[in-house]
Amino acid sequence: MDLKITTARALEYEERTGSDIVEKMKEIGTTGVIKVKDAVELFKACGEDYTVEKFEEWNVPFVEKATKIVEAVKTYLQGNKKQKK
């Protein structure tokens, strides 16, 4: 599964959820817990036409899905940090 966040998708995530993607990642990092709803919403921000149905069809355990999604968001955020320097 190709997971890639873009700025446009990050903004759509914020509009859809009312949460800033950076703040959500801080929350996940602090608690060490990712809720199913949060995983699905972040997944939807990782690709065009990524839906709940596509999340379900992704044939890997939830923990692996959550890990890959969080890694994709971290890659996006770190890329933005590097570009700002």
N, C-alpha and C positions, 0 to 999 in steps of 0.2 A: 504494500500500500504506500503510495507516494504522498507523504504528508508535508505540506509547505504552507506556512502562514505568510500572507502578504499584508501590507499596511491597510489596503482596502478591506481585506477580510477581518483584520483586527478591529477596524472601525465598525464593520457590520456586526461583529461579535458584541462590541460594547453597546451598540444600538439595540440589538436583540435582547441582551441580558441585563443591561443597565450596570454592568460591571466592567471596569477597566481590566484589560488582559494582564497588565503588569501586576495590579493589585491581586488578581485572582491567583497568579503564580506565586506571589509572596505568601498568600494564605495557604496554598497547597504546600509550599516549602516549610512554612512554620508548623503546620499541623501534621504534615506527613500523610494526609488523607485526601483522596480525590473522590468526590461523590460521582455516582453514575451520571447524574444530570450535568455536572460540570465537565466530565469527560466527553459526553456527547456534544455539548455546546462547543467545546474546544475543537473537537473532531470536525464539526461543521465548518469551523474557520480554517481548516487545513486543506481544503480543496474545493474546486467547483463541483456543485451538485453532490456534496457530501451530506448525506441525510441520516436520520435515525435508521432507516432501512439499510443503507450501505454500511453503517456501523455494525448492525446485526449480522450482515452477510460476511463481514470480515472474520474469517475463521481462525481466530486465535483467542486464548483466554483473556478475560477482562484485564488482568494485571499487566499482561503484555501490551494490550491496546493502550491502557493508561500510560504506561512507561513510554511508549513510542510517541504518543500525543504530547506528553510533557517535554520530551526531548525535542520535538519539532518546534514547540513554542520557545524553548530555551535557545535553540539555534537562531530563530527569528530575532529574539531579544538581544542576543550577543552580537548578531550581525549589525543591528541598529547601533549598539554601543560602539563597535569598531568603526562604523561609518561616521559617528559623531566626533571622533578624535581628530 
